[in-house]
Amino acid sequence: MATERSAAEAFGLLSDETRLDVLRTVAIAQNEERREAGAALSFSEIYERVDVDNTSKLSYHLGELTGTFLRKHEDGYAFTHAGEQLVRFVLAENYRAPSPFDPVEVDGACLFCGESTLEAAFEEQFFAIRCTDCDRPAYFYRVRPAQVRARSGDDLIDAVVWEQAGDFLKMRQGVCPDCGGRIHTDVLDPEGVPVADQVPASFATYSECEQCRRCLSIPLPYAAAFHPESVAFHWQRGVDIMGTGVWEFHQYLHDGRWSADRVASDPAEYRVELRRGTGSLRLYLDDSAVVSRTERVQERTQDGRGR
């Protein structure tokens, strides 16, 4: 059984192709035989599938992997958390650079100038939404190599949209979408937002993972938009928040349909108002962007009656 290893020692184990082959073998065998993710492969099953000279060498390599990437029990060998994450990364070949893709016109608005001349493109290995009018980036997000290989055009855009929605939902609950660590979020006043004088957002959130240090900053209304009450409010009015790219939210800031204000200082409380048609939803958030309460402003029909 391996002792606790440093990061350098753990990654050093993977410099041997046989050990990588062992990890691939366990994952592929689980898939081919439709075994559960935590199911084990026996020593003999691994030996039959891996190109290794003799059982002694395989036993040595399994011993090196055990404790860090594999766990051993009476049925054989199965993945640890690190092994599971690593082998999916290897099989998807996400260690390769994402392939460039042709620019795609997308709906939405530029966060800076408000124009609707947007293109999705590949920039510095990131998915980027750029305004072709003012030539500024309206949005940046990660893109995985496997995403680009498997999709193109509108399908790729949809894949990014759904991944960002899943990430925002996790972050709203304080869970890092990358490592599962704790996300801490602060609401920034305009003086704390670097581009506050260039965009129509008065308040923003800054979220950072305490473990892996992933960070993200978005206008405060966007953080509130993924609250269940907002998702329902917009769905009832024909808008699928979960299936909408963040760059499509920019137009709501420019035309004043989405806004944020501070309504109290001790303790701090912020009100986000999301307007749609003749109705609006108000969400009240604390200084960690946690929604404490919501209220719908009553709609009025043409004859003046509420509904």
KOLVEXDREN-309749 format. One record per residue (C-alpha): residue number from 1; x, z, y; residue in one letter. Coordinates in Angstrom, 3 decimals. Example, Ala and Ser with C-alpha at 12.3 -4.5 7.8 and 13.67 -1.06 7.14 Angstrom:
! KOLVEXDREN-309749
pos,X,Z,Y,code
1,12.300,7.800,-4.500,a
2,13.670,7.140,-1.060,s
***
This chain:
! KOLVEXDREN-309749
pos,X,Z,Y,code
1,0.000,0.000,0.000,m
2,1.430,-1.077,3.369,a
3,1.907,1.489,6.084,t
4,0.578,1.045,9.607,e
5,2.401,-1.917,11.138,r
6,3.143,-2.919,14.701,s
7,1.726,-6.179,16.052,a
8,5.125,-7.870,15.657,a
9,5.392,-6.734,12.031,e
10,1.816,-7.765,11.231,a
11,2.235,-11.273,12.630,f
12,5.628,-11.527,10.977,g
13,3.866,-11.373,7.612,l
14,2.195,-14.686,8.401,l
15,5.445,-16.618,8.757,s
16,5.376,-17.192,4.995,d
17,3.184,-20.127,3.961,e
18,2.357,-18.540,0.598,t
19,0.733,-15.577,2.312,r
20,-1.336,-17.851,4.525,l
21,-2.314,-19.760,1.395,d
22,-3.464,-16.512,-0.236,v
23,-5.716,-15.732,2.725,l
24,-7.153,-19.267,2.766,r
25,-7.703,-19.076,-0.997,t
26,-9.743,-15.871,-0.806,v
27,-11.928,-17.254,1.996,a
28,-12.502,-20.658,0.348,i
29,-13.239,-19.099,-3.051,a
30,-15.787,-16.740,-1.497,q
31,-17.464,-19.742,0.110,n
32,-17.398,-22.032,-2.938,e
33,-18.797,-19.360,-5.212,e
34,-21.207,-18.093,-2.552,r
35,-19.847,-14.605,-2.744,r
36,-20.465,-12.105,0.012,e
37,-17.845,-11.869,2.748,a
38,-16.618,-8.525,1.411,g
39,-16.405,-9.717,-2.219,a
40,-13.040,-9.407,-3.958,a
41,-11.001,-11.911,-5.962,l
42,-9.079,-10.687,-8.963,s
43,-5.318,-11.141,-9.293,f
44,-5.787,-13.822,-11.952,s
45,-8.301,-15.750,-9.807,e
46,-5.859,-15.837,-6.921,i
47,-2.966,-16.819,-9.217,y
48,-4.934,-19.782,-10.552,e
49,-5.519,-21.128,-7.052,r
50,-2.247,-20.423,-5.214,v
51,0.901,-22.496,-5.633,d
52,3.369,-19.751,-6.533,v
53,6.167,-19.748,-9.113,d
54,5.214,-16.646,-11.089,n
55,3.074,-13.538,-11.106,t
56,5.899,-11.374,-9.767,s
57,6.119,-13.409,-6.573,k
58,2.365,-13.329,-6.128,l
59,2.335,-9.582,-6.693,s
60,5.014,-9.196,-4.009,y
61,3.090,-11.277,-1.451,h
62,-0.171,-9.473,-2.201,l
63,1.622,-6.177,-1.717,g
64,2.865,-7.297,1.700,e
65,-0.624,-8.427,2.783,l
66,-2.428,-5.373,1.437,t
67,-3.267,-2.777,4.059,g
68,-3.060,-5.203,6.983,t
69,-4.911,-8.372,5.972,f
70,-6.172,-7.511,2.495,l
71,-7.580,-4.398,0.850,r
72,-7.232,-3.680,-2.842,k
73,-9.787,-2.010,-5.095,h
74,-10.751,-2.132,-8.748,e
75,-12.299,-5.626,-8.537,d
76,-9.302,-7.234,-6.890,g
77,-8.484,-8.177,-3.314,y
78,-10.761,-8.633,-0.303,a
79,-10.267,-8.968,3.435,f
80,-9.692,-6.231,5.923,t
81,-11.214,-6.776,9.355,h
82,-7.920,-8.276,10.556,a
83,-7.741,-10.583,7.538,g
84,-11.314,-11.763,8.026,e
85,-10.725,-12.558,11.698,q
86,-7.357,-14.182,11.090,l
87,-8.434,-16.460,8.259,v
88,-11.473,-17.780,10.170,r
89,-9.146,-18.544,13.080,f
90,-6.752,-20.397,10.749,v
91,-9.427,-22.347,8.859,l
92,-11.034,-23.475,12.135,a
93,-7.562,-24.477,13.395,e
94,-8.306,-22.716,16.655,n
95,-4.576,-22.206,17.140,y
96,-4.386,-25.880,18.143,r
97,-4.979,-27.016,21.724,a
98,-8.564,-28.153,22.399,p
99,-8.883,-31.914,22.554,s
100,-9.734,-33.377,25.975,p
101,-13.251,-34.757,26.308,f
102,-14.768,-37.335,28.619,d
103,-16.477,-35.895,31.738,p
104,-20.232,-35.366,31.353,v
105,-22.723,-35.230,34.224,e
106,-24.709,-31.984,34.178,v
107,-27.659,-30.529,36.051,d
108,-27.089,-27.702,38.479,g
109,-25.511,-27.049,41.857,a
110,-22.092,-26.283,43.257,c
111,-21.617,-22.574,43.988,l
112,-19.722,-23.444,47.169,f
113,-21.441,-26.437,48.813,c
114,-24.788,-26.466,46.983,g
115,-24.600,-30.156,46.077,e
116,-25.894,-31.292,42.666,s
117,-22.999,-33.660,41.903,t
118,-21.576,-31.755,38.928,l
119,-19.449,-32.862,35.993,e
120,-18.353,-30.961,32.933,a
121,-14.718,-31.701,32.164,a
122,-11.658,-30.354,30.385,f
123,-9.188,-28.596,32.672,e
124,-6.135,-26.603,31.614,e
125,-7.680,-26.148,28.146,q
126,-10.850,-24.684,29.684,f
127,-14.400,-25.967,29.967,f
128,-14.909,-26.600,33.669,a
129,-17.873,-27.564,35.816,i
130,-16.522,-29.311,38.899,r
131,-18.352,-30.532,41.984,c
132,-17.451,-34.170,42.637,t
133,-18.607,-33.817,46.248,d
134,-16.359,-30.988,47.456,c
135,-13.977,-31.123,44.453,d
136,-14.202,-27.399,43.789,r
137,-14.744,-25.700,40.429,p
138,-18.332,-24.498,40.132,a
139,-17.711,-22.740,36.818,y
140,-14.956,-22.101,34.258,f
141,-15.394,-20.872,30.699,y
142,-13.394,-20.836,27.507,r
143,-13.817,-23.632,24.992,v
144,-12.640,-23.327,21.420,r
145,-10.834,-26.219,19.697,p
146,-13.383,-26.209,16.865,a
147,-16.210,-26.561,19.406,q
148,-14.702,-29.720,20.841,v
149,-13.857,-31.253,17.463,r
150,-17.384,-30.726,16.168,a
151,-19.313,-31.874,19.251,r
152,-19.256,-34.154,22.246,s
153,-21.366,-34.896,25.301,g
154,-24.589,-32.941,25.649,d
155,-24.083,-31.223,22.271,d
156,-20.857,-29.689,23.545,l
157,-22.564,-28.557,26.751,i
158,-25.292,-26.865,24.687,d
159,-22.687,-25.123,22.527,a
160,-20.993,-23.659,25.615,v
161,-24.364,-22.597,27.077,v
162,-25.368,-20.691,23.950,w
163,-21.960,-19.070,23.594,e
164,-22.015,-17.868,27.207,q
165,-25.542,-16.479,26.720,a
166,-24.414,-14.511,23.670,g
167,-21.387,-13.227,25.565,d
168,-23.483,-12.108,28.550,f
169,-25.965,-10.299,26.308,l
170,-23.159,-8.335,24.669,k
171,-21.482,-7.561,27.958,m
172,-24.779,-6.334,29.404,r
173,-24.730,-3.708,26.633,q
174,-21.100,-2.811,27.320,g
175,-19.715,-4.629,24.265,v
176,-16.746,-6.984,24.575,c
177,-17.642,-10.367,23.025,p
178,-14.021,-10.881,21.989,d
179,-12.847,-7.621,20.449,c
180,-15.960,-5.416,20.333,g
181,-14.336,-2.848,22.619,g
182,-16.054,-1.165,25.541,r
183,-16.779,-3.267,28.610,i
184,-16.828,-1.437,31.937,h
185,-18.726,-3.062,34.804,t
186,-18.673,-2.323,38.526,d
187,-20.819,-3.787,41.269,v
188,-18.652,-5.162,44.063,l
189,-19.738,-5.137,47.697,d
190,-19.078,-8.358,49.655,p
191,-15.723,-7.103,50.931,e
192,-14.597,-6.772,47.303,g
193,-15.493,-10.368,46.388,v
194,-12.622,-12.792,47.153,p
195,-14.902,-15.765,47.955,v
196,-17.824,-13.818,49.437,a
197,-17.603,-15.729,52.729,d
198,-17.744,-19.070,50.880,q
199,-20.668,-18.545,48.500,v
200,-24.288,-17.380,48.978,p
201,-23.855,-14.277,46.787,a
202,-23.755,-10.957,48.638,s
203,-22.913,-8.780,45.616,f
204,-21.089,-9.481,42.369,a
205,-20.175,-7.707,39.154,t
206,-16.686,-7.276,37.761,y
207,-16.503,-6.517,34.039,s
208,-13.340,-5.671,32.119,e
209,-12.735,-4.696,28.504,c
210,-10.823,-1.433,28.142,e
211,-9.136,-2.737,24.974,q
212,-8.324,-6.463,25.165,c
213,-8.574,-6.706,28.999,r
214,-10.930,-9.660,29.039,r
215,-12.590,-9.793,32.451,c
216,-15.433,-11.669,34.086,l
217,-16.937,-11.678,37.570,s
218,-20.370,-13.144,38.342,i
219,-22.965,-12.821,41.140,p
220,-25.139,-9.741,40.630,l
221,-28.376,-11.751,40.122,p
222,-26.768,-13.492,37.132,y
223,-26.051,-10.151,35.477,a
224,-29.718,-9.195,35.924,a
225,-30.987,-12.595,34.752,a
226,-30.196,-11.825,31.102,f
227,-32.236,-8.603,31.075,h
228,-35.166,-8.942,28.599,p
229,-37.736,-8.601,31.380,e
230,-36.113,-11.494,33.257,s
231,-35.911,-13.629,30.119,v
232,-39.648,-13.066,29.532,a
233,-40.559,-13.587,33.196,f
234,-38.829,-16.956,33.319,h
235,-39.991,-18.046,29.865,w
236,-43.593,-17.587,30.962,q
237,-42.830,-19.941,33.843,r
238,-41.169,-22.649,31.793,g
239,-37.517,-21.635,32.213,v
240,-35.331,-20.730,29.226,d
241,-32.691,-18.408,30.693,i
242,-30.856,-18.229,27.367,m
243,-30.547,-22.000,27.190,g
244,-29.578,-22.534,30.831,t
245,-26.000,-23.007,32.002,g
246,-24.786,-20.517,34.591,v
247,-23.969,-23.431,36.906,w
248,-27.723,-24.157,37.010,e
249,-28.285,-20.703,38.515,f
250,-26.248,-21.619,41.621,h
251,-29.138,-23.550,43.158,q
252,-31.289,-20.392,43.090,y
253,-28.738,-18.603,45.279,l
254,-28.514,-21.490,47.741,h
255,-32.266,-21.859,48.198,d
256,-32.841,-18.086,48.392,g
257,-34.941,-17.763,45.244,r
258,-32.457,-15.256,43.799,w
259,-31.098,-12.476,45.999,s
260,-29.453,-9.053,45.821,a
261,-29.513,-6.115,48.239,d
262,-28.305,-2.532,48.259,r
263,-31.304,-0.261,48.696,v
264,-29.610,3.147,48.340,a
265,-26.115,4.570,48.768,s
266,-25.974,8.022,47.169,d
267,-26.125,7.189,44.364,p
268,-25.776,3.435,44.857,a
269,-28.757,1.342,43.841,e
270,-29.174,-2.407,44.083,y
271,-32.283,-4.561,43.986,r
272,-32.169,-8.052,42.548,v
273,-35.177,-10.254,43.230,e
274,-35.751,-13.338,41.094,l
275,-38.463,-15.599,42.491,r
276,-40.236,-18.313,40.565,r
277,-43.239,-20.184,41.863,g
278,-45.567,-17.732,43.599,t
279,-44.310,-14.675,41.734,g
280,-41.139,-12.654,41.635,s
281,-39.407,-10.070,39.480,l
282,-37.493,-7.167,40.989,r
283,-34.825,-5.370,38.991,l
284,-33.135,-2.174,40.177,y
285,-29.542,-1.617,39.050,l
286,-27.002,1.188,39.396,d
287,-23.357,0.744,40.359,d
288,-22.533,-0.242,36.760,s
289,-25.123,-3.053,36.858,a
290,-27.393,-1.186,34.429,v
291,-31.081,-1.927,35.040,v
292,-33.033,1.293,35.560,s
293,-36.467,-0.173,36.284,r
294,-38.252,-3.429,36.963,t
295,-41.381,-4.507,38.762,e
296,-43.290,-7.740,39.050,r
297,-44.660,-8.697,42.420,v
298,-48.271,-9.764,41.963,q
299,-48.907,-13.456,42.184,e
300,-51.656,-14.867,44.345,r
301,-53.921,-17.746,43.412,t
302,-55.133,-20.310,45.944,q
303,-58.322,-18.286,46.599,d
304,-56.176,-15.246,47.470,g
305,-56.896,-13.227,44.343,r
306,-54.135,-11.637,42.307,g
307,-53.502,-12.685,38.720,r
***
